[in-house]
Amino acid sequence: MTTPTPEVVTVDGEEFYQWKTVLRIPKNWTPESGVFIAVAPPGGIANFPAAVQGENGFPPEFRNIDVVELDPDDPTPMSAAFTIVTPGDSTTPPIYDLELSLRSGAAGADGTMTLLDASDLDIDPIADGYIFAVKDLGSGTWGVELVAQKVGDTYWPTTVTVLSNASGANGLASVTIPSQPGPWRPVCHGQVELAPDGADVQVDLVARLNATDGSVVARGLGLAGGARQILALAAAPPVNSTAGFGEVAAGTSQVIYFRAEQVGSGLDTYDTISGRALFSVDVKPVG
């Protein structure tokens, strides 16, 4: 295709190339058609592109996104509304707020749970404090069983005896622990203020299991001499106790006896101070 040599013309003192051109406008053009213009020199074709690609701009940023949840049966249409906060420029992105109205999902139908081959759960009624647990049935088979939760509680006495001019071993308080669904141990806490009546006496505070002469499951060591002192229990078995020391079988209630017991053969007596004694027992599940 050849292009004629353009004519040089001068307009307002400035030279321009000038071609004789053909202007074409579609015959069936209407206001709804948009605009189409084609200009070309004789023997040539030219067009005006609709748009020219510019440089990449900044992606918008959102300051706040507020979601309005609609009920499943709410007839309000879902919507999204943008509000420009900062228009942005050649160096900063535009900033918007967005408000969304979205409908929540409808509630599903109630389901059911079936435990297959759970014949060991035929318990009616199921006692409080029991839960389902996985059980190894052997040969690679697993099932479920109902077991007691390993959760204890705290118990304390209703009265405390005050001792005066006492000697030997004497009871201070007792706490009855009801039977538990699983094996347990008592964890005993307590303290008492002791006032010796002379220097020739030494007294320990002890907690005994199941009898006034039962196993000592906690002890507070007293000092010899006439000084007033606080005896506090340490909830610990005696040194070298066997593995099952202090353990109580499931379904068995027990009584914990808190006692002041004289150590040795001192000749003086001792007193406890009214209102200066505290005792409690925590149940600690075993296993």
C-alpha positions as a printed NumPy array, in Angstrom:
array([[  0.   ,   0.   ,   0.   ],
       [  1.37 ,   3.417,  -0.937],
       [  0.93 ,   6.681,   0.888],
       [  0.906,   9.957,  -1.094],
       [  3.529,  12.526,  -0.22 ],
       [  1.913,  15.   ,   2.185],
       [  1.609,  18.699,   1.456],
       [  3.403,  21.058,   3.829],
       [  1.291,  23.971,   5.015],
       [  1.936,  26.825,   7.447],
       [ -0.632,  27.74 ,  10.101],
       [  0.006,  30.606,  12.545],
       [  3.66 ,  30.48 ,  11.658],
       [  4.045,  26.727,  12.299],
       [  4.466,  24.085,   9.573],
       [  2.169,  21.044,   9.411],
       [  1.954,  17.999,   7.133],
       [ -1.39 ,  17.934,   5.421],
       [ -3.165,  15.065,   3.67 ],
       [ -6.452,  15.023,   1.901],
       [ -8.528,  12.481,   3.838],
       [-11.843,  10.672,   3.792],
       [-14.124,  10.836,   6.873],
       [-16.527,   7.922,   7.234],
       [-19.473,   7.791,   9.649],
       [-21.697,   4.676,   9.776],
       [-24.951,   5.307,   7.928],
       [-27.007,   3.414,  10.468],
       [-25.547,   5.338,  13.407],
       [-27.93 ,   6.169,  16.262],
       [-27.352,   7.917,  19.612],
       [-27.248,   4.453,  21.22 ],
       [-24.496,   3.228,  18.878],
       [-21.628,   5.157,  20.415],
       [-19.097,   6.984,  18.23 ],
       [-17.036,   5.609,  15.381],
       [-14.637,   7.824,  13.4  ],
       [-12.127,   6.644,  10.816],
       [ -9.716,   9.074,   9.152],
       [ -7.081,   8.047,   6.593],
       [ -5.103,   9.559,   3.769],
       [ -5.961,   8.394,   0.253],
       [ -4.807,   4.823,  -0.158],
       [ -4.313,   4.371,   3.613],
       [ -6.353,   3.146,   6.584],
       [ -6.33 ,   4.693,  10.061],
       [ -8.401,   4.256,  13.234],
       [ -8.703,   5.631,  16.762],
       [ -8.408,   2.927,  19.421],
       [-11.183,   3.009,  22.038],
       [ -8.702,   3.005,  24.914],
       [ -4.985,   2.962,  25.524],
       [ -3.523,   0.844,  28.351],
       [ -2.074,   3.003,  31.07 ],
       [  0.223,   2.273,  33.994],
       [ -0.807,  -0.076,  36.77 ],
       [ -2.669,   1.68 ,  39.55 ],
       [ -2.765,   1.014,  43.308],
       [ -5.154,  -1.681,  44.567],
       [ -7.843,  -0.291,  46.871],
       [ -7.472,  -0.632,  50.625],
       [-10.333,  -1.213,  53.09 ],
       [-10.48 ,   0.589,  56.403],
       [-13.602,  -1.066,  57.835],
       [-15.592,  -4.068,  56.652],
       [-18.899,  -4.304,  58.495],
       [-21.06 ,  -7.388,  58.035],
       [-24.799,  -7.241,  58.713],
       [-26.148, -10.771,  59.196],
       [-29.675, -11.338,  57.906],
       [-31.909, -14.124,  59.179],
       [-32.402, -17.015,  56.743],
       [-36.022, -15.956,  56.105],
       [-35.363, -12.196,  55.992],
       [-36.669, -10.854,  52.638],
       [-34.087,  -8.034,  52.616],
       [-31.821,  -8.444,  49.548],
       [-28.165,  -9.088,  50.201],
       [-25.992,  -6.117,  49.299],
       [-22.535,  -4.571,  49.283],
       [-22.061,  -0.818,  49.753],
       [-18.695,   0.89 ,  49.209],
       [-17.938,   4.281,  50.751],
       [-14.759,   6.045,  49.682],
       [-12.793,   7.469,  52.597],
       [ -9.721,   8.754,  50.731],
       [ -9.733,   8.975,  46.903],
       [ -6.038,   8.304,  46.564],
       [ -3.592,   9.857,  44.087],
       [ -0.52 ,   8.994,  42.043],
       [  1.39 ,   7.836,  45.136],
       [ -1.265,   6.496,  47.537],
       [ -4.094,   3.98 ,  47.051],
       [ -7.762,   4.813,  47.548],
       [ -9.275,   3.793,  50.905],
       [-12.823,   2.465,  51.257],
       [-15.312,   1.328,  53.884],
       [-17.408,  -1.721,  52.943],
       [-20.75 ,  -2.746,  54.41 ],
       [-22.003,  -6.239,  53.539],
       [-25.483,  -7.588,  54.156],
       [-25.348, -11.388,  54.035],
       [-27.986, -13.959,  54.85 ],
       [-27.041, -16.64 ,  57.395],
       [-27.56 , -20.285,  56.575],
       [-30.714, -22.037,  57.634],
       [-30.53 , -24.411,  60.606],
       [-30.299, -28.06 ,  59.673],
       [-32.477, -30.843,  60.933],
       [-31.686, -32.45 ,  64.3  ],
       [-29.563, -35.544,  63.938],
       [-29.362, -38.769,  65.91 ],
       [-26.431, -40.722,  67.312],
       [-26.348, -44.49 ,  67.42 ],
       [-23.696, -46.535,  69.237],
       [-23.366, -49.913,  67.544],
       [-22.541, -53.059,  69.507],
       [-22.552, -51.191,  72.833],
       [-24.191, -53.853,  74.958],
       [-21.952, -52.916,  77.887],
       [-23.819, -49.586,  78.121],
       [-27.096, -51.157,  79.181],
       [-27.215, -49.172,  82.421],
       [-30.466, -47.642,  83.625],
       [-30.236, -45.121,  85.061],
       [-26.722, -43.889,  84.264],
       [-25.226, -42.537,  87.5  ],
       [-23.972, -38.992,  87.799],
       [-20.24 , -38.569,  87.353],
       [-19.808, -41.215,  84.613],
       [-18.616, -40.666,  81.039],
       [-18.069, -42.762,  77.904],
       [-14.497, -43.903,  77.246],
       [-12.797, -45.902,  74.503],
       [-12.183, -49.536,  75.43 ],
       [ -9.75 , -52.017,  73.872],
       [-11.743, -55.207,  73.267],
       [ -8.706, -57.106,  71.993],
       [ -7.837, -58.535,  68.559],
       [ -7.772, -55.059,  67.063],
       [-11.361, -54.318,  68.115],
       [-12.363, -51.205,  69.981],
       [-15.546, -50.278,  71.81 ],
       [-16.786, -47.928,  74.502],
       [-17.519, -48.307,  78.185],
       [-18.993, -46.212,  80.952],
       [-16.352, -45.111,  83.477],
       [-16.286, -42.783,  86.463],
       [-14.832, -39.344,  85.892],
       [-11.543, -38.799,  87.667],
       [-12.729, -35.689,  89.459],
       [-12.474, -35.183,  93.206],
       [-13.984, -32.774,  95.706],
       [-13.15 , -31.065,  99.03 ],
       [-14.6  , -32.008, 102.434],
       [-14.183, -30.415, 105.887],
       [-15.312, -30.949, 109.488],
       [-18.322, -29.329, 111.139],
       [-16.635, -28.913, 114.554],
       [-13.128, -28.768, 116.017],
       [-12.277, -29.806, 119.579],
       [-10.19 , -27.406, 121.711],
       [ -7.696, -29.185, 123.988],
       [ -6.701, -27.974, 127.467],
       [ -4.037, -29.536, 129.724],
       [ -3.921, -32.499, 127.336],
       [ -1.335, -35.254, 127.19 ],
       [ -0.801, -38.249, 124.927],
       [ -2.931, -38.477, 121.742],
       [ -6.199, -36.567, 121.374],
       [ -8.74 , -36.059, 118.611],
       [ -9.255, -32.59 , 117.12 ],
       [-11.685, -33.219, 114.238],
       [-12.902, -35.859, 111.806],
       [-14.079, -35.701, 108.188],
       [-16.264, -38.343, 106.542],
       [-15.578, -38.892, 102.829],
       [-18.475, -40.538, 100.956],
       [-17.85 , -43.448,  98.601],
       [-16.382, -42.443,  95.242],
       [-16.999, -43.99 ,  91.8  ],
       [-13.301, -44.815,  91.393],
       [-10.273, -45.478,  93.615],
       [ -8.883, -42.416,  95.4  ],
       [ -6.466, -41.061,  97.976],
       [ -7.109, -38.396, 100.621],
       [ -5.021, -35.236, 100.418],
       [ -5.228, -33.751, 103.924],
       [ -4.732, -30.111, 104.824],
       [ -4.753, -28.563, 108.279],
       [ -3.061, -26.467, 110.91 ],
       [ -3.519, -25.727, 114.589],
       [ -1.909, -23.33 , 117.071],
       [ -0.34 , -25.259, 119.952],
       [  0.576, -23.792, 123.36 ],
       [  2.755, -26.122, 125.525],
       [  2.172, -25.839, 129.272],
       [  5.868, -26.416, 129.928],
       [  9.184, -27.084, 128.21 ],
       [  9.073, -30.887, 128.616],
       [  6.62 , -31.736, 125.789],
       [  6.591, -32.259, 122.018],
       [  3.441, -32.72 , 119.898],
       [  2.818, -33.595, 116.214],
       [ -0.36 , -32.947, 114.22 ],
       [ -1.393, -36.068, 112.26 ],
       [ -4.19 , -37.188, 109.9  ],
       [ -5.098, -40.879, 110.138],
       [ -7.09 , -42.928, 107.637],
       [-10.147, -44.966, 108.699],
       [ -9.337, -45.22 , 112.439],
       [ -7.831, -43.272, 115.313],
       [ -4.852, -45.607, 115.02 ],
       [ -5.001, -45.945, 111.215],
       [ -2.342, -45.117, 108.663],
       [ -0.855, -41.616, 108.964],
       [ -1.551, -39.963, 105.584],
       [ -0.336, -36.483, 106.638],
       [  1.832, -35.132, 109.452],
       [  2.861, -31.768, 110.875],
       [  6.095, -31.926, 112.88 ],
       [  6.079, -30.13 , 116.237],
       [  9.033, -28.665, 118.123],
       [ 10.113, -29.701, 121.582],
       [ 10.039, -27.009, 124.271],
       [  7.633, -24.508, 125.711],
       [  7.282, -22.111, 122.759],
       [  3.857, -21.54 , 121.21 ],
       [  3.867, -22.858, 117.629],
       [  1.768, -23.498, 114.504],
       [  1.572, -27.152, 113.455],
       [  0.847, -27.522, 109.697],
       [  0.157, -30.78 , 107.87 ],
       [  2.276, -32.078, 104.986],
       [  0.114, -34.406, 102.866],
       [  2.812, -36.992, 102.227],
       [  3.107, -40.723, 102.996],
       [  5.826, -41.878, 105.367],
       [  9.208, -42.499, 103.768],
       [  9.488, -45.877, 101.962],
       [  5.706, -46.444, 101.909],
       [  4.377, -49.069,  99.501],
       [  2.866, -48.097,  96.125],
       [ -0.733, -48.518,  97.29 ],
       [ -0.309, -46.662, 100.58 ],
       [ -3.344, -44.566, 101.509],
       [ -5.412, -45.699,  98.52 ],
       [ -9.151, -46.224,  99.049],
       [-11.133, -48.613,  96.848],
       [-14.025, -47.409,  94.678],
       [-17.406, -47.499,  96.383],
       [-15.867, -47.215,  99.861],
       [-16.449, -44.351, 102.293],
       [-13.763, -43.399, 104.779],
       [-13.232, -41.182, 107.834],
       [-10.124, -39.029, 108.238],
       [ -9.154, -38.35 , 111.866],
       [ -7.145, -35.207, 112.675],
       [ -5.256, -35.666, 115.956],
       [ -2.687, -34.012, 118.211],
       [ -0.264, -36.74 , 119.306],
       [  2.477, -36.319, 121.887],
       [  5.952, -37.439, 120.828],
       [  8.068, -39.156, 123.492],
       [  7.394, -39.226, 127.236],
       [  7.492, -35.531, 128.172],
       [  5.933, -34.713, 131.544],
       [  4.221, -31.437, 130.638],
       [  0.797, -30.989, 129.033],
       [ -0.314, -28.886, 126.078],
       [ -3.255, -26.769, 124.883],
       [ -4.737, -25.809, 121.511],
       [ -6.069, -22.297, 120.939],
       [ -9.773, -21.802, 120.247],
       [-10.537, -20.582, 116.728],
       [ -6.98 , -21.266, 115.565],
       [ -7.453, -24.561, 113.71 ],
       [ -8.431, -25.389, 110.105],
       [ -8.868, -28.813, 108.45 ],
       [ -9.996, -30.14 , 105.049],
       [ -9.583, -33.193, 102.797],
       [ -9.303, -33.244,  99.002],
       [-10.257, -36.413,  97.15 ],
       [ -7.61 , -37.268,  94.54 ],
       [ -8.694, -39.944,  92.002],
       [ -6.131, -42.695,  91.404],
       [ -5.162, -44.03 ,  87.983]])
